[in-house]
Amino acid sequence: MANIKSAKKRVLVNEAKTAQNRMLKTGLKTVLKKAEVAIETNAADKDEAVRLAVKKIDQACAKGILKKNTASRKKSKLVLKANKANA
């Protein structure tokens, strides 16, 4: 354990930020899975699920959870699947 007060604070802050990032990542994964299931089962609310997933991806990108290109790739794949299911 750290001896210096500022180092102790850094440990606490890092733990808090790690917990926050973990929460955001799991929320993102959940929304993505729901959108995938909605697309595969051809649910009535699949467009809404895809819209929510894209919004969540953008939020994760803005907070630095995902890199810009990763977010773009995930959105592209999701929208392509949705468009293919609609066709």
C-alpha positions in Angstrom: 0.0 0.0 0.0 1.1 3.5 -0.7 2.6 5.7 2.1 2.1 9.1 0.6 -1.3 10.8 0.9 -1.5 11.7 -2.8 -0.6 8.1 -3.8 -3.3 6.8 -1.5 -5.8 9.1 -3.2 -4.7 8.0 -6.7 -5.4 4.4 -5.7 -8.9 5.3 -4.5 -9.6 7.4 -7.6 -8.3 4.6 -9.9 -10.6 2.1 -8.2 -13.6 4.4 -8.6 -12.8 5.1 -12.3 -12.3 1.3 -13.0 -15.6 0.5 -11.4 -17.3 3.2 -13.5 -15.7 2.0 -16.7 -16.6 -1.6 -16.0 -20.2 -0.5 -15.4 -20.3 1.3 -18.7 -18.7 -1.6 -20.6 -21.2 -4.1 -19.3 -24.1 -1.8 -20.1 -22.8 -1.5 -23.6 -22.5 -5.2 -24.0 -26.0 -5.8 -22.7 -27.5 -3.3 -25.1 -25.5 -4.7 -28.1 -26.7 -8.2 -27.2 -30.4 -7.1 -27.0 -30.0 -5.4 -30.4 -28.5 -8.6 -31.9 -31.3 -10.7 -30.5 -34.0 -8.2 -31.7 -32.5 -8.4 -35.2 -32.2 -12.2 -35.3 -35.8 -12.7 -33.9 -37.1 -10.0 -36.2 -38.8 -8.3 -33.3 -41.1 -5.3 -33.8 -38.8 -3.0 -31.8 -35.5 -3.9 -33.6 -35.1 -0.5 -35.1 -35.4 1.1 -31.6 -33.0 -1.4 -30.2 -30.4 -0.6 -32.9 -30.9 3.1 -32.3 -30.3 2.6 -28.6 -27.2 0.5 -29.3 -25.7 3.1 -31.6 -26.4 5.8 -29.0 -24.7 3.7 -26.3 -21.7 3.1 -28.6 -21.4 6.8 -29.2 -21.5 7.5 -25.5 -18.8 4.9 -24.8 -16.7 6.5 -27.5 -17.1 10.0 -26.0 -16.1 8.7 -22.6 -13.0 7.0 -23.9 -14.3 3.5 -23.3 -14.0 2.6 -27.0 -11.7 4.0 -29.6 -13.2 6.0 -32.5 -12.6 3.3 -35.1 -13.8 0.5 -32.9 -17.0 2.4 -32.3 -17.4 3.1 -36.0 -16.9 -0.6 -36.8 -19.4 -1.8 -34.2 -22.0 0.7 -35.4 -21.4 -0.3 -39.1 -21.7 -4.0 -38.4 -24.9 -3.5 -36.4 -26.6 -1.3 -38.9 -25.6 -3.7 -41.8 -27.2 -6.6 -40.0 -30.3 -4.6 -39.3 -30.6 -3.5 -43.0 -30.0 -7.0 -44.2 -32.8 -8.2 -41.9 -35.2 -5.5 -43.1 -34.5 -6.4 -46.8 
